[in-house]
Amino acid sequence: MLIEFTVENFRSIHQPVTLSMVAASRLQKRGNVVPAGILDEKSFPPLLKAAAVYGPNASGKSTLMLAFRALFDMVERSPSADLRKLPAAPFRFDKDARSRPSRFEINFIHEGIRFGYELAISAERVHREVLTRYRRGKGCKLYDRRLMDGQEVYEFGEQLEGGHALANVWRSLTGPQTLFLAQAVANSSAELTQLRVPFSWLRRMYVSGIGGMQAMAHMSQHMIAQSSKFAEFVTGFLSDVDVPVTDISAKPVVAGSASHDLTDLDPRTRRDRFAQISSLDVETTLTHRTALGTAKFDFEEESSGTQNLLGFAFPWLVFGEHLHPDAFDFCFIDEFDSSLHPKVVAELVRRHIERAHPTQLVFTTHDTHLMDAKLLRRDQFWLTERDETGATQLRCVHDFEGREGEDIEKRYYEGRYRSLPFIRGQ
């Protein structure tokens, strides 16, 4: 479960901004939160199941998503002898910031243990990497890697599993563009689980690209071609939100492509197998039924809303409780409301909150009707805006003076929370 995420010096984000999933005290809608579940910190506050990020165009909503994406891409990055540009993007309006690395810090809980992970990167290399494990609320660094005067310096904690001799072997295998965490996990035995636990959670993040659903819709089509179970689920999923689809089928364009039911594979094997087939093109057909009969439509003929719903089915099922209880912990979707009716958006958020498995959903949106849908609490609404230097600021509605139950949408349009576009000529 995500506790909080901090990003600094990345694209439009200059100074550190933090998205927190820690629930505020004394707010109602207790079904919107889940116990933190830390084994040795029983008093740790509960965490939010969902958060919505609002703000004007070009205010930094997608930048926040891309920051999560950059961290995830570094975790997934395979070691290579060839130097490739890392996903750093310093703030350009400050001359000094351009020469500093982008920094990401994420705090999370997995298997009842609290971790903190910090990463600083430039386009050329890793500058800082720190993993902290918490015991009874006190942080203990397992390792600290930093670049000092052009040289990499490592400090290994006394509690690092495997001992310093093994850690130095991992260190010798870690290149300037590779995470020590990833290299250590890849070159350790199954009995050594201390680093494997946080690494597995970081790999369970799912972050959409810019535009939200397009890439996920592509993935969903491939899954339909590979799994009849998934096709049945998507058909029911669309029908539940008033899209009259009775059947979906898809087939790879490349002749002779093998079909496999990926739903029976463990999460990592399924992801690796999916990566092998996702480069293939597919032809997808949806069957609609009306009072006059049925008709078949190609995916490209469907509305943008139906295509986006097809995309949302991918993280909803593939990384959700339907296939594997530990396969999906956190999902960030950009432009969640793209081409979707406000009632459909509200229904998807409601379903997420009510699902039994404690997953977390963060999304950017312009759909302010959700503010008045009585689904989310004040601490679940976040706002981005640009300051006079062009830098993104991130604030929670709960940080502003107000009361529970107030009309958040009305107050938002009144400018009480700021984060509104300035239209010249009005």
C-alpha positions, 0 to 999 in steps of 0.5 A, a space after each residue: 500500500 502506498 503511504 506517500 510519494 514525493 518528487 522534486 526537480 522533475 519536468 514542471 515540478 521544481 521544489 518537492 511536492 508530496 501526494 499522501 495517501 494517509 487518511 485524515 482523522 475524524 472524517 467519515 466514509 470509513 469504507 474509503 480507507 483501509 488499515 495500514 496493516 503494519 505488523 509492528 506499528 498498530 497505531 499507524 493511521 489508515 490509508 486511502 483507497 483512492 485519490 483524484 487529482 484536479 487542476 487546469 491544463 498544463 498545471 502538472 497533473 500528468 507530470 505527477 503521473 510521469 513521475 510515478 512512471 519514471 520510478 516504475 520504468 527504473 525498477 523495470 529497467 533491465 541491465 545493459 552494457 549500452 548506455 541509454 538515457 534515463 527518465 530524468 527531466 530537470 525543471 528548466 526554468 531554473 538554471 541551477 536545477 538543470 544541473 541537478 538530478 530528478 529525485 523520487 521518494 516513495 514510502 509504502 507497506 508490503 507484507 506488513 513491513 514499512 519501507 522508504 525508497 529514495 532515488 535520484 537520477 540524471 539522464 546519464 546515471 543514478 546519483 542516489 539510491 537509498 532503501 530504508 526499512 522501518 521497525 517499530 516506527 524507527 527507520 533503519 537504512 539497509 543501504 545507501 548508494 551515492 555519487 560523491 566527487 564522481 565516485 560511487 560510495 556505498 554504505 551497507 546497514 548492519 541489518 542488510 540480509 546476506 552480509 557485507 561480503 555478498 552486498 559487495 558482490 552485488 555492488 560490483 555487478 551494478 552499473 551506473 544506470 542500474 538500480 542496486 535493488 534490482 541487481 541484488 534481487 536478480 543475483 540472490 537466492 530465493 532464501 534471501 527475501 529482505 530486498 525481494 519484498 520491497 522490490 516486488 511491491 515496486 513492480 506491482 505499480 501500474 501507471 498509464 501513459 499520457 492520454 490514459 486509456 489508449 495503451 491499456 485498450 491495446 493491452 486489453 485487446 491482446 488479453 482478449 485474444 489470449 484468454 476466453 475468461 478475460 473476454 467474458 469478463 470484459 463483456 460483462 464489465 461493459 454491459 454493467 455500465 450500459 454498453 450493449 455488448 454481448 460478445 467480444 473476440 480478438 485474434 492476432 493479425 500474424 497468422 499462426 500466432 499461438 493462443 495462451 490463457 494467461 490467467 493461470 500464470 503467476 503475475 511475473 510470468 504473465 507480465 513477461 509472457 504478455 510482453 512477448 505477444 503485445 507487439 502483435 497487432 490484433 483484430 477485435 470485434 464487438 457484438 452489440 444487441 438491440 431490439 432489432 437484433 445484433 450487429 458486429 463492429 470493429 474496435 476502431 468503429 466503437 466510440 472513444 468512451 467504449 474504447 476507454 472502458 475496454 482499456 480500464 478493464 485491463 488493470 481492473 482485472 489483470 492486476 486485480 483480485 480476479 486473477 491473483 490476490 497480490 498481483 495489483 496494489 497500486 494504479 495511476 491513470 491519467 485522464 481517467 474521465 476521457 470520453 466517459 460519462 460522469 455517472 460511469 466515472 462515479 460508478 467505476 470509482 464506487 466499485 473500486 472503493 467497495 472491492 474487497 481486495 485493498 488496492 489503491 487507485 489514483 487518477 487525474 480528471 477534469 470531471 468535477 461532478 465527482 466532487 459532488 457525488 458523495 463518494 470521496 472524502 475531502 482528503 481524497 481530492 488533490 489540486 495542482 496549479 502553476 506558480 509565478 515561476 511556472 512550477 507545479 504546486 500540489 495541495 489537498 482540499 483538506 488543507 484548506 479551511 472547510 467542513 465535512 459535507 460542504 459542496 466541494 464542487 461549488 467551492 472549487 468553482 468559486 476559487 476557494 481552493 484555487 487551481 482554476 484556469 485564468 481565462 483572459 478577456 473575462 
